[in-house]
Amino acid sequence: MKTTLIATIFVLILGVAAFTQAGPFQSLQGPVAKVEEWSYTTEEKFGNTVEVWDTHSVTTYNTDRNPVESIEYTKTGSINKHYIRMFNNSGQLIQVEEYNWLGNLESKTVATYEGNVQTSRDYGAAGDLESAYDAELDANGNPIRITIYDVDSGDVSSVWERTYKSDGDLLSMRMYNDEGELSSTVDYRYGADGMDVISISVVYFLGSKFMNLEAGTMFAKIDAYGNWTEKRSYDHKERFGKTEWVLAHIYRRKITYR
């Protein structure tokens, strides 16, 4: 049951991430042309923390710092996923095409804008509608309310609400199910407990707290433009009889500027 709930929420987050900022510190500063990123998981071996190579991706940006193309690679170095993005003259994302390792189109997401509402629809390779969601945007273009629909009935299946700090960094997220009941929450704290940002996630089941997860992110290296080139994520969990921050992932990236 616990695994199923986590997987469901994770899929919903991924579903809207293509058109919305997924978390804090996502924006880039300066004349960025390309970002190459590597991620590593960590393992404990003989009392030492060992890095295990996990993913590798390359993203190309246009002169407006919009990510127009991304390639995700497998551990053998071959292409796993290839994304092509299109933006309108206002810099708004209007289409994402996803291709598989063979170069075949797997899905396409199309977005339209009317006032402060973004309407997004995901289609499969055959053109069938796979998911649908609308986002209400604030004055800075940040989504403050995302409504996800059942593609068969058209009914609301879930709603995400987001709040932000004055500088635009994400402050909180709330997810409600089709009956308006709270399903999960994520709250962010900045500059606390030695971390640059801490996320506190709570999953609810039948109206009660089911699970509580706490994770922290620390920036180990920052370049001259203020963009991180190495960051580390930690899980807050009990180990050896006490609760402490345990290193979970390491991310490194090489940023090429124009």
N, C-alpha and C positions, 0 to 999 in steps of 0.2 A: 504493500500500500504506500509506504513512504517513497519508494523508488518511483512509483507511478505518478505521484503528485509532483515530485521534483521534475520528472521528465516532461509532464504536461506544461508546467510553468515555463520551463526552459524553452520548449518549442514555441510558446506564445511570444516570449521575448525575442527569439530569433526571427519570428515572422514579421515583426514590425521594425526590427533593427535596420533593415535595408533602407528605410525612409526616415528613420528617426535616430537622434543621438542616443546611443545605448548606455552611456555612463559618463562620469566626470572626466575632465581632462582629455576629451576626444579631439578638440580643435588643434590645428597646427598654426604656428606663427612663421612669418617670413616667406620668401619666394620659393616655396617648396615645389620641386619638380618630380621627385620619386622617393618613395619610402620602401626600404627592404627590411622585413621584420622576421625574427626568429624567436620561437618560444620553446621553453624547456620545462619539463616537469622535474620534480626532485624526488630522490629516494635516499633512505638512510641505509648505508652499508658500512658495517664495522665501525659504527660510531661517527661516520663522516657523511655529510650531505653531498650527494652525487647528482650532477645534472644529466637529464635524459632528453635528447633532442626530440621535439614533438612536432612543430609545424614551421613552415617557411612560406612567406608570401611577399609579393612585390606589387605595389600600387603606384600608378602614374597619375599625376595631377596636372590640370591645365593652368593657365596663367591666373585664374581666379581661385586657385587652391581647391578646386573641386576634384574629387577622385574619379577620373573618367574610366580607368581600367584597373582591374585587380586580377592577379593570378595566384592561386594557391597550389603549392607543390606537395607531392607525396614525399615520404622519407627516402625514396630512391631517386628523387630529383625530377620525376616526370610531372606533368601538369595534372592536377586533380580537378580544380574548378577554375573557370575563367569568367569574369564578370565585365560587362560593358555597360557604362552608365551615360545617360544623356541628361543635360540640364537646359533649362530655358534661359532667356536673356536676363532674367532676374536672379539667376543662380539657383533656382529651385530644381530639385531632382524630379524628372518627369518619366524616366524609364530605366529599368535595370534588366539586362539580359544575362541569363546564367547558362554557360555551356559546360558540358562534361569533358572528360579527358580525350574523347574522340573528336571534339569540336562540334558536337551536336547540341542544338538548343534544347535545354531541359525545362526552363521556365522563363517567364517574362512578367515583370511587374510594371504597371502603368499608373501614373498619378496625374490627377488634374487638380486645379486650384480655383476656388471661387470664394472671394473674400478671404476670411481667415480659416477656411476649411480645406483640408487636403483629402482628396478621395483616392484611395489606392486599391488596385485589384491585381491579384496574382493569377497568372494563367499557366497551364501546363504546356508541354511541347505540342500537343494536339489542339491547343486553343481553349481547352476546358477551364472554367473558373475553379480555382483551388482555394482561394481565400479572399476575403474582402474586409477592409477596415477604413474608417474615416478618422482624421485627426484634426482637432481644433487647435490652432496655433496662436501663440501670444504675439506681441508686437515685434519680437526678435526672431520669429519663425520657429520657436521651440514648441513642440507638441505638449499641450497641457491636459488634453483629454482625448483618448484614443478609443474608439468604439469598434469592436470586432464582431462580424456578423456570421451567422450560419449560412453557408453558400446555398444550401438546399431550400431552407425555409425563408431566408432573409431576416430572421429574427436576431436580436442582439444575443451574442453568446458570452461576451465579457466586455468589461470596460476598464481601461487604465487611466488613472489620473496622476499628473506629475506636477511638482512644484520646483522652483528654481531659486538660487541665490541671486543677489543683485548683479553679480558678474556673469550670470548665465550657467553656472555649474549646477548640476542636478542636486536637489535637496531631498526629495522623497518620491516614491511611487506607491500607488495603491491599486490593487486589482480586485474587481468585483465580478462575481459570476452572473449568469443569466437571470438570477432572482434578486440581484442587487446586494447579495451577501459578500462580505469581505473575504477574499480568497488568499491574498498574500500582500505583504508590505515590504518595502525596502527603504531604509532611511540612511542618509549619508552624513558623516561627521568629518570635518576637515581639520587637520593639524592637531589631532588628538592621539594620546598614547604613543607618541613617537612615529605615527604614520601620517602620510600626506592626506589620505582619505581612508575612512572606515565605512564599510557597508554592513548594515544590520538587517538581515532578511528573516521574515517570520511567515510561516505557512499556516493557514487555518484549515481546520476540518470540522464540519458540522458546527460551525460557530465558535470553536475553541482553538486556542493555539496548539498546533500540532508539532511544529519544529522551529527552532531558532538557530540561525547560522550567522556567524560574524567573520568578516574577512577584512584584511587591511592591505593597502598598497603604499609602497615607499619608492620614491624616485632616487635611484642610485647615481645616475649621471644625467646632466642637462647640458645642452649645447648653448652656443652664444645667442641663439634666437629664443631661448627659453623652452625648447622642445626636449622632452626626455629621450635619451638614447639607451637607457637601461632602467627598467623598473622591476620591482619584486613584489609578489603578492603572497600574503600570509593567511593561514587559517587560524582562528582563535579556538583552540581546543585543549582538552585535558591530555596531558602526557606526563608519565612518571609521577602521577598523583597531584599534579598542579596544572592550572590553566595558563597557557602561554601562547605566544605567537609562533607558529610553525611555518617555515618557508615552504610554499607549495609550487610556485611557478616563477620563472625568470624570463623576462622579455628583453630582447636587444634589437635595436633597429639602426640602420644606416640611412641617413637623410641626405639626399642630394638636392642642392639649391640651384636656382637659375643664375 
